[in-house]
Amino acid sequence: MTPAAMEARVHRALLERADPRFAEGQRRFFRHEVKTYGVRGDAVKEISRQIAGGIKPWPPERRVELMERLWKRGALESGALVCHAMRRFARTFGEREFLVFEEWLDRHVRNWAHCDGVASWLVAGCLANDESLLGRVWQWTDSPNRWKRRAAAVSLLQEAKQGRHTDFVLRVAERLLPERDDMVQKGVGWLLKEAYPRRPAEVAAFLLREGHRASRLTLRYAAEKMTAADRRQVLG
């Protein structure tokens, strides 16, 4: 099957599962104009499994061609399918894939759901396989693209959860603390929240030292997993 034929098959599958009421709820949830079929998450995951099985024998370039076609549909579900399907190949990710995912952030990502899928699954897979790519993520912290700035934080979630590269995680957070964009503020708070369980002393000390530069939104997110004593100090 060609990428064009697979993309057409996916489009038909989404149309068959479309629910206009659910689509309207999605548009209200995102609080801005989004294109959606109105397909529920379980059905999207089911279709993604079918895609992944069909493209497993394909060379990477052919998979990317299909994903580009899905992105160009411009719908919430088609972007979600890209992330769900591609994450199944994370063990093979490296610099080549990183450059593709970075281009997707620039060209296709227009909402937090797609940003988080690309960053926390796909870019994160690249970083887990090749830590030299961390420096590329650092460059996103001053990007004019709000989604790349959010991705600079969100792509590090798995590193933070595992307690890896904590110094770098905190450097990225520090760089982004003065952010005024609420989507980036939430991303930074999320990153610090996930870093805390493995590195509580370092994260608490960082926020006590630098927290005055952060928004209240970032601090509330960051404090969600803290002990009561640390939360009082950070939020106080």
C-alpha positions in Angstrom: 0.0 0.0 0.0 1.3 3.5 -0.9 1.3 6.4 1.6 -1.5 8.0 -0.4 -3.6 4.9 -0.2 -3.0 4.5 3.5 -3.9 8.1 4.2 -7.1 7.7 2.3 -7.9 4.6 4.3 -7.3 6.4 7.6 -9.5 9.3 6.4 -12.4 6.8 5.8 -11.9 5.1 9.1 -12.1 8.5 10.9 -15.2 9.5 9.0 -16.9 6.2 9.9 -16.3 6.8 13.7 -17.1 10.6 13.6 -19.5 11.9 16.2 -20.7 15.5 15.6 -21.7 16.0 19.3 -18.2 14.9 20.4 -16.7 17.2 17.8 -18.6 20.2 19.2 -17.3 19.3 22.7 -13.8 19.2 21.5 -14.1 22.6 20.0 -15.4 24.0 23.3 -12.6 22.2 25.2 -9.8 23.7 23.2 -11.3 27.2 23.5 -10.2 28.2 20.0 -11.0 27.1 16.5 -9.9 23.5 15.8 -10.6 21.1 13.0 -11.9 17.8 14.3 -13.7 14.7 13.0 -15.2 14.1 16.4 -13.6 10.7 17.0 -13.0 9.5 20.6 -9.6 8.7 21.9 -10.1 4.9 22.1 -11.0 4.8 18.4 -8.0 7.0 17.5 -5.7 4.5 19.3 -7.3 1.6 17.6 -6.7 3.2 14.2 -3.2 4.0 15.2 -2.5 0.4 16.0 -3.7 -0.6 12.5 -1.5 2.1 10.9 1.6 1.0 12.9 1.1 -2.6 11.9 0.7 -1.7 8.2 3.8 0.6 8.1 6.1 -1.5 10.2 7.9 -3.0 7.1 8.2 0.4 5.5 11.5 2.3 5.3 11.6 5.5 7.5 11.2 7.9 4.6 8.0 6.2 3.5 6.6 6.4 7.0 7.4 10.1 7.1 5.6 10.6 3.8 2.4 9.1 5.3 2.7 11.2 8.4 3.1 14.4 6.4 -0.1 13.5 4.5 -1.9 13.0 7.9 -0.6 16.3 9.2 -1.9 18.1 6.2 -5.4 17.0 7.0 -5.1 19.6 9.8 -7.4 17.7 12.2 -6.9 17.0 15.9 -7.3 13.2 15.2 -4.9 13.0 12.3 -2.1 14.8 14.3 -2.8 12.5 17.2 -2.5 9.5 14.9 0.9 10.7 13.8 2.1 10.7 17.4 0.5 7.4 18.4 1.7 5.6 15.4 5.3 7.0 15.3 6.0 6.5 19.0 5.9 2.7 18.3 9.2 3.1 16.5 10.9 5.1 19.2 13.8 2.6 19.7 15.0 3.6 16.2 14.9 7.4 16.7 18.0 9.5 16.4 19.2 12.7 14.9 17.4 12.1 11.5 14.1 11.7 13.3 14.8 14.7 15.6 15.1 17.0 12.6 11.8 15.7 11.2 10.0 16.2 14.5 11.5 19.7 14.9 10.1 20.5 11.4 6.7 19.2 12.5 6.7 21.6 15.4 7.4 24.5 13.1 5.0 23.6 10.3 2.2 21.5 11.7 1.7 21.9 15.5 -0.9 24.5 16.3 -2.3 23.3 19.7 -1.1 21.9 23.0 -2.3 18.4 22.3 -0.2 18.0 19.2 2.7 19.8 20.8 2.7 17.4 23.8 2.4 14.3 21.6 5.4 15.3 19.4 7.5 16.5 22.3 6.8 14.0 25.1 6.7 10.9 22.9 8.7 11.5 19.8 11.3 14.1 20.7 11.7 12.4 24.0 12.5 9.2 22.2 15.3 10.9 20.4 16.7 12.3 23.6 16.6 8.9 25.3 18.6 7.4 22.5 21.1 10.3 21.9 21.7 12.7 24.8 23.8 14.9 22.4 20.5 16.2 21.1 19.8 18.0 24.4 21.7 21.0 23.0 19.2 21.3 20.1 16.3 21.4 22.6 18.0 24.2 24.5 17.9 26.3 21.3 14.1 26.1 21.4 13.9 28.1 24.7 14.1 31.4 22.8 12.2 30.4 19.7 9.5 32.8 18.5 7.3 29.7 18.2 5.3 29.3 21.4 5.0 25.5 20.7 8.7 25.0 20.4 9.2 26.9 23.7 6.6 24.6 25.4 8.3 21.6 23.7 11.6 22.6 25.2 10.1 21.8 28.6 7.7 18.9 27.6 10.3 17.0 25.7 12.3 16.6 28.9 9.5 15.0 30.9 10.8 11.5 30.7 14.3 12.6 31.6 12.9 14.4 34.6 10.8 11.5 35.7 13.9 9.2 35.6 16.0 11.8 37.5 18.3 12.1 34.5 20.1 15.3 33.4 18.6 17.2 36.3 21.0 20.1 36.0 19.9 20.5 32.3 16.3 20.2 33.2 16.6 23.0 35.7 18.6 25.2 33.3 15.8 24.9 30.8 13.2 25.7 33.4 15.2 28.7 34.6 15.4 30.0 31.0 11.6 29.7 30.6 10.5 30.9 34.1 9.8 34.6 33.0 7.4 33.3 30.2 4.2 35.2 29.8 2.6 32.6 27.5 0.3 30.4 29.6 0.9 27.4 27.4 4.7 27.6 28.1 4.1 28.4 31.8 2.1 25.2 32.2 4.8 23.2 30.4 7.5 24.5 32.7 5.4 23.8 35.8 4.7 20.3 34.5 8.4 19.6 33.9 9.2 20.7 37.5 6.4 18.7 38.9 7.7 15.5 37.2 11.3 16.2 38.3 10.4 16.7 41.9 9.7 13.0 43.0 13.2 11.9 42.0 15.0 15.1 42.9 12.9 16.8 45.6 15.8 18.7 47.3 17.1 20.1 44.0 13.7 21.1 42.6 12.6 22.7 45.9 15.8 24.6 46.3 15.6 25.8 42.7 12.1 27.2 43.2 13.0 28.8 46.5 15.8 30.5 44.8 14.2 31.3 41.4 10.5 31.1 42.0 10.1 34.8 42.3 10.6 35.0 38.5 7.9 32.4 37.8 4.2 32.9 37.3 1.7 31.7 39.9 0.4 29.3 37.3 3.9 27.7 36.9 4.3 27.4 40.7 1.0 25.8 41.2 1.7 23.1 38.6 5.2 22.6 40.0 4.0 22.1 43.6 1.4 19.4 42.8 3.6 16.5 43.9 5.5 18.2 46.7 5.4 17.4 50.4 3.1 19.8 52.3 6.2 21.5 53.8 7.8 22.1 50.4 4.6 23.3 48.9 4.0 25.8 51.7 7.5 27.3 51.1 7.3 27.3 47.4 3.8 28.8 47.2 4.3 31.1 50.2 
